Amino acid sequence: MTASVSSYDVLVIGAGAAGLMCAIEAGKRGRRVAVLDHAERAGKKILISGGGRCNFTNLHCRAENFLSENPHFAKSALARYTPRDFLSLVEKHGIAYHEKKLGQLFCDHSAQQIVDLLLHECAEANVTLHLRTQVNQVRHSGGFELDTITPQGPVTFHAPALVIATGGLSIPRMGATGFGYDVARQFGLRVIEPRPALVPLVLGEAGQRDWCQLSGLSAEVIASTSTPGAQRARFQEKMLLTHRGLSGPAVLQISSYWRPGASLTLDLAPRANITAPLLAQPQRDISKARAALREHLPQRLADRLITLAPPSSFSNRALEAWEEHLHHYRFTPTGTEGYEKAEVTAGGVDTAELSAKTMESRIPGLYFIGEVVDVTGHLGGFNFQWAWASGAAAGRAV
């Protein structure tokens, strides 16, 4: 069957947060834009985000909230499209929202409202959306040509500008693929090895035996890691024990920085002086140590620590060492729960290959935005803000 030909000014592959934002900004400038996606509906990952309410941005967004081999790369795009800019769109569409904590903004009702907002803005900007469209080949010759299979049959799309907004490898059940990395490599662009991020960590057999019987228990901790050659990080939030290891916001945050073989350090009682009452008593024993722990930790966690890591003795020096141990308790995860449970993918197209202002690669007319780029946000709306900001940067340049 002979393919029909469709020509546009801009082709965007990926109908997620970044791709739709890019299309909106380009369309508002009078560009003829087509968005292509293999899924049957737009914004599938938006719909499941934030427990179905979409944590669509964070009021306190800064470049420091992102992990990248170039920690300065995100500054330009983030400065030119801010949380307030997206909030103006949310308010324009009458979407009720609330701040949950730490600047995290959620819809009061449904993530579908954010998808509807984007689709409405696309329609106003005359953006054409092609869903259930499989891109089989990308060629570059006097512009970009995409050989595709659409519900109507084979179509070759042509445009002078191509934007890759296909996301990462996380949540494969939602249709995630490595397509964007493959395109980058096809054009000789460096890709930093992708890995699961914002993902639960798995403990080995001994760790599971010692800790996972407490599955469902949570406590506030400070999680930190210092993998050689990686950025240092620490987060104070809740930890959750699971049937396989560790999760909860503190662990998800630190997982983006953790590397296989590295240890994870938890301060199990932030700001607490656990041994102060013991040191003040002439009579000290294990029951008093347990009682001191229970003052600061959930009872089951305190009792498990007394079993696994009791004081070596009750001298002042031993109690001081025990206190230090509880504030620097080490785990060595054996791995992560993988892309199936990862909220995002770290790594991606090397920022050294891209313009920080426009997101254009060193291949003229080829752009990369959103999660496919080596910019990974912390938990709490930062990855959405990167999608809006990088999408807007490219949309204003194509």
Secondary structure in CASP SS format (residue, H / E / C, confidence):
PFRMAT SS
TARGET T0000
AUTHOR 0000-0000-0000
METHOD secondary structure of the structure
MODEL  1
M C 1.00
T C 1.00
A C 1.00
S E 1.00
V E 1.00
S E 1.00
S E 1.00
Y C 1.00
D C 1.00
V E 1.00
L E 1.00
V E 1.00
I E 1.00
G C 1.00
A C 1.00
G C 1.00
A H 1.00
A H 1.00
G H 1.00
L H 1.00
M H 1.00
C H 1.00
A H 1.00
I H 1.00
E H 1.00
A H 1.00
G H 1.00
K H 1.00
R C 1.00
G C 1.00
R C 1.00
R C 1.00
V E 1.00
A E 1.00
V E 1.00
L E 1.00
D C 1.00
H C 1.00
A C 1.00
E C 1.00
R C 1.00
A C 1.00
G C 1.00
K H 1.00
K H 1.00
I H 1.00
L H 1.00
I H 1.00
S H 1.00
G H 1.00
G H 1.00
G H 1.00
R C 1.00
C C 1.00
N E 1.00
F E 1.00
T E 1.00
N E 1.00
L C 1.00
H C 1.00
C C 1.00
R C 1.00
A H 1.00
E H 1.00
N H 1.00
F E 1.00
L E 1.00
S C 1.00
E C 1.00
N C 1.00
P C 1.00
H C 1.00
F C 1.00
A C 1.00
K H 1.00
S H 1.00
A H 1.00
L H 1.00
A H 1.00
R H 1.00
Y C 1.00
T C 1.00
P H 1.00
R H 1.00
D H 1.00
F H 1.00
L H 1.00
S H 1.00
L H 1.00
V H 1.00
E H 1.00
K H 1.00
H C 1.00
G C 1.00
I C 1.00
A C 1.00
Y E 1.00
H E 1.00
E E 1.00
K C 1.00
K C 1.00
L C 1.00
G C 1.00
Q E 1.00
L E 1.00
F E 1.00
C E 1.00
D C 1.00
H C 1.00
S C 1.00
A C 1.00
Q H 1.00
Q H 1.00
I H 1.00
V H 1.00
D H 1.00
L H 1.00
L H 1.00
L H 1.00
H H 1.00
E H 1.00
C H 1.00
A H 1.00
E H 1.00
A C 1.00
N C 1.00
V C 1.00
T E 1.00
L E 1.00
H E 1.00
L C 1.00
R C 1.00
T C 1.00
Q E 1.00
V E 1.00
N E 1.00
Q E 1.00
V E 1.00
R E 1.00
H E 1.00
S C 1.00
G C 1.00
G C 1.00
F E 1.00
E E 1.00
L E 1.00
D E 1.00
T E 1.00
I E 1.00
T E 1.00
P C 1.00
Q C 1.00
G E 1.00
P E 1.00
V E 1.00
T E 1.00
F E 1.00
H E 1.00
A E 1.00
P C 1.00
A E 1.00
L E 1.00
V E 1.00
I E 1.00
A C 1.00
T C 1.00
G C 1.00
G C 1.00
L C 1.00
S C 1.00
I C 1.00
P H 1.00
R H 1.00
M H 1.00
G C 1.00
A C 1.00
T C 1.00
G C 1.00
F H 1.00
G H 1.00
Y H 1.00
D H 1.00
V H 1.00
A H 1.00
R H 1.00
Q H 1.00
F C 1.00
G C 1.00
L C 1.00
R C 1.00
V E 1.00
I E 1.00
E E 1.00
P E 1.00
R E 1.00
P E 1.00
A E 1.00
L C 1.00
V C 1.00
P C 1.00
L E 1.00
V E 1.00
L C 1.00
G C 1.00
E H 1.00
A H 1.00
G H 1.00
Q H 1.00
R H 1.00
D H 1.00
W H 1.00
C H 1.00
Q H 1.00
L H 1.00
S C 1.00
G C 1.00
L C 1.00
S E 1.00
A E 1.00
E E 1.00
V E 1.00
I E 1.00
A E 1.00
S E 1.00
T E 1.00
S C 1.00
T C 1.00
P C 1.00
G C 1.00
A C 1.00
Q C 1.00
R C 1.00
A E 1.00
R E 1.00
F E 1.00
Q E 1.00
E E 1.00
K E 1.00
M E 1.00
L E 1.00
L E 1.00
T C 1.00
H C 1.00
R C 1.00
G E 1.00
L E 1.00
S E 1.00
G C 1.00
P H 1.00
A H 1.00
V H 1.00
L H 1.00
Q H 1.00
I H 1.00
S H 1.00
S C 1.00
Y C 1.00
W C 1.00
R C 1.00
P C 1.00
G C 1.00
A C 1.00
S C 1.00
L E 1.00
T E 1.00
L E 1.00
D E 1.00
L C 1.00
A C 1.00
P C 1.00
R C 1.00
A C 1.00
N C 1.00
I C 1.00
T C 1.00
A H 1.00
P H 1.00
L H 1.00
L H 1.00
A C 1.00
Q C 1.00
P C 1.00
Q C 1.00
R C 1.00
D C 1.00
I H 1.00
S H 1.00
K H 1.00
A H 1.00
R H 1.00
A H 1.00
A H 1.00
L H 1.00
R H 1.00
E C 1.00
H C 1.00
L C 1.00
P C 1.00
Q H 1.00
R H 1.00
L H 1.00
A H 1.00
D H 1.00
R H 1.00
L H 1.00
I H 1.00
T H 1.00
L H 1.00
A C 1.00
P C 1.00
P C 1.00
S C 1.00
S C 1.00
F C 1.00
S C 1.00
N H 1.00
R H 1.00
A H 1.00
L H 1.00
E H 1.00
A H 1.00
W H 1.00
E H 1.00
E H 1.00
H H 1.00
L H 1.00
H H 1.00
H C 1.00
Y E 1.00
R E 1.00
F E 1.00
T C 1.00
P C 1.00
T C 1.00
G E 1.00
T E 1.00
E C 1.00
G C 1.00
Y C 1.00
E C 1.00
K C 1.00
A C 1.00
E C 1.00
V E 1.00
T E 1.00
A E 1.00
G E 1.00
G E 1.00
V E 1.00
D C 1.00
T H 1.00
A H 1.00
E H 1.00
L E 1.00
S C 1.00
A C 1.00
K C 1.00
T C 1.00
M C 1.00
E E 1.00
S E 1.00
R C 1.00
I C 1.00
P C 1.00
G C 1.00
L E 1.00
Y E 1.00
F E 1.00
I C 1.00
G H 1.00
E H 1.00
V H 1.00
V E 1.00
D C 1.00
V C 1.00
T E 1.00
G E 1.00
H C 1.00
L C 1.00
G C 1.00
G C 1.00
F H 1.00
N H 1.00
F H 1.00
Q H 1.00
W H 1.00
A H 1.00
W H 1.00
A H 1.00
S H 1.00
G H 1.00
A H 1.00
A H 1.00
A H 1.00
G H 1.00
R C 1.00
A C 1.00
V C 1.00
END
